[in-house]
Every structure is written in C-alpha cells, then in structure tokens.
Amino acid sequence: MSYDDVEIEDMEWKEGLQAFTYPCPCGDLFQITKEELRLGEEIAHCPSCSLYITVIYNMEDFLGESKKNNLESSKQQPVAVA
C-alpha cells in the first residue's frame, strides 16, 4: 500500500534531477521521471526510505508528440458502413 496518492500538479519539477518530486516524511523526496510516466509507471519512490506514493496523472500529457498525433488521427478516422 502506498503512503499517499498525489496529483502530478502537486509535485515539483526538479531540473537537476530531471524528475518530479514530492516531500517524503523522512526528509528526502519521492521522485519519478517523465520517462517513467510515459511508460505508465505511477509509483514514485523515496531513495532514502521504503516509502512510495502513487502519482495521479493523465498519461496523454506525457506521450511524445508523434504518439499524440497517432492517437488523435486514430480517433478521427471515418468508419465504413455496409
């Protein structure tokens, strides 16, 4: 069971770490990268203790531009009716 559920909007982007972070009770930071989010990962781990949080986010916000275009074009294709 995760320590908490946290919205991605409540996390902070740390350029030096290249990761979204959120304060951990141990004094360190939970961390998750954009690449992990793109891969569907939703667990941010603390590197100093055993706690982790579940990150609530919209995966489409982290898909690459080409994947977004493919997703949109597949939604708008006409359907043939016999």
GUSEKOL-400363 format. One record per residue (C-alpha): residue number from 0; chain; x, y, z. Coordinates in steps of 0.1 Angstrom, whole numbers, plus 2048, in hexadecimal, padded with zeros to 3 digits. Layout:
! residues N
NUM | A | X | Y | Z .
...
//
This chain:
! residues 82
0 | A | 800 | 800 | 800 .
1 | A | 80E | 822 | 7F6 .
2 | A | 814 | 83D | 810 .
3 | A | 7FD | 855 | 7FD .
4 | A | 7ED | 85E | 7DC .
5 | A | 7FA | 87E | 7CE .
6 | A | 7EF | 892 | 7AF .
7 | A | 80B | 89A | 797 .
8 | A | 801 | 8BF | 79A .
9 | A | 80B | 8BD | 7BF .
10 | A | 82E | 8B1 | 7B6 .
11 | A | 84B | 8C7 | 7AD .
12 | A | 861 | 8C3 | 78E .
13 | A | 886 | 8C3 | 798 .
14 | A | 89C | 8CB | 77A .
15 | A | 8BC | 8BE | 78A .
16 | A | 8AC | 89C | 791 .
17 | A | 897 | 89C | 771 .
18 | A | 87B | 88F | 787 .
19 | A | 85A | 899 | 797 .
20 | A | 85E | 899 | 7BD .
21 | A | 849 | 89A | 7DC .
22 | A | 854 | 89D | 801 .
23 | A | 858 | 87D | 814 .
24 | A | 853 | 87B | 839 .
25 | A | 877 | 86F | 83D .
26 | A | 884 | 890 | 830 .
27 | A | 88D | 885 | 80D .
28 | A | 878 | 887 | 7EE .
29 | A | 862 | 86E | 7DB .
30 | A | 86D | 86E | 7B7 .
31 | A | 85F | 864 | 795 .
32 | A | 86C | 86D | 772 .
33 | A | 859 | 877 | 753 .
34 | A | 865 | 857 | 742 .
35 | A | 857 | 841 | 75E .
36 | A | 835 | 854 | 75A .
37 | A | 836 | 84E | 734 .
38 | A | 83B | 829 | 73B .
39 | A | 81C | 829 | 751 .
40 | A | 82E | 828 | 772 .
41 | A | 81B | 838 | 78E .
42 | A | 830 | 830 | 7AC .
43 | A | 849 | 84B | 7B9 .
44 | A | 863 | 83C | 7D1 .
45 | A | 877 | 84D | 7EC .
46 | A | 89C | 846 | 7E8 .
47 | A | 8A2 | 848 | 80E .
48 | A | 887 | 832 | 81C .
49 | A | 86E | 817 | 813 .
50 | A | 850 | 82E | 80D .
51 | A | 840 | 835 | 7EC .
52 | A | 823 | 848 | 7DE .
53 | A | 80A | 843 | 7C2 .
54 | A | 80B | 85F | 7A9 .
55 | A | 7EA | 869 | 79A .
56 | A | 7EE | 877 | 776 .
57 | A | 7E1 | 876 | 753 .
58 | A | 7F8 | 861 | 73E .
59 | A | 7EF | 874 | 71E .
60 | A | 801 | 892 | 72D .
61 | A | 822 | 87F | 72C .
62 | A | 81F | 86D | 70A .
63 | A | 837 | 879 | 6EF .
64 | A | 82A | 890 | 6D5 .
65 | A | 82A | 875 | 6BA .
66 | A | 816 | 85E | 6D1 .
67 | A | 7FD | 87A | 6D8 .
68 | A | 7F8 | 87F | 6B3 .
69 | A | 7F3 | 85A | 6AD .
70 | A | 7DA | 858 | 6C9 .
71 | A | 7C6 | 876 | 6BB .
72 | A | 7C6 | 869 | 697 .
73 | A | 7BA | 847 | 6A2 .
74 | A | 79D | 857 | 6B5 .
75 | A | 792 | 86B | 696 .
76 | A | 793 | 850 | 67B .
77 | A | 773 | 84B | 668 .
78 | A | 761 | 82A | 66D .
79 | A | 753 | 818 | 64E .
80 | A | 72F | 80B | 652 .
81 | A | 723 | 7EF | 63C .
//
